[in-house]
C-alpha cells in the first residue's frame, strides 16, 4: 500500500518544465493556490485574488527570468498536489544587478507545519548563492510573524521597517525588510 508523501518534492523551473505530468497543470494549480491564500488574507501583494491570466503571465515572466539566469522558481508538491511555490528575481537597475529579491513565497494552509516553507526558502537561497547573487532581500507584512520567524531562522536579518505602510482596506501593517548577505559564503 502506498503511503502518502510527507516530505515535499521540490522542483526548480527546469525540472518543472521537464515534468510532463506536473507542468501542464502548473499555472492552474498556482492560480488556485494563490487565489485561495489571498481570499484567506495572506500577505502576497494582492488585495483581491489574482486572475488565472495574471498568474499565468507572472509565472511565464519568472520562468523566462530563470532561463536567463536572472531568477529562480521553486515549487513544492505533496503527491501530485502543488502545496507551495516561491521565486526570486534579480533587480533590474544596473547598479543593483548583483542582488535579487525573493518576491513571493506561498504555502498552502493545509501544508503548514510540514517544512514546505523552510524547504522552499532554503532552496531559493541556495539557488541565489549558486547564481552569484550577493545580497538576497525580501519584504514581509509585519503581522506575518510565522514567515518572519522562518526567514530569521534561515539567516536573514531585518534591516528596516516602514510603520503602517501596507494598506488593506482600512487596516494598516508594517512593511518589514529583510536580507541575507551571500558574499562571504563559500
Secondary structure by P-SEA (a helix, b strand, c coil): ccccccccccccaaaaaaccccccaaaaaaaaaaaaaaaacccccccccccaaaaaaaaaaaaaaaaaccbbbbbbbccccccccccccccccccccccccccbbbbcccccccaaaaaaaaaaaaaaaaaccccccccccccaaaaaaaaaaaccccccccccccccccbbbbbbbbbbbccccc
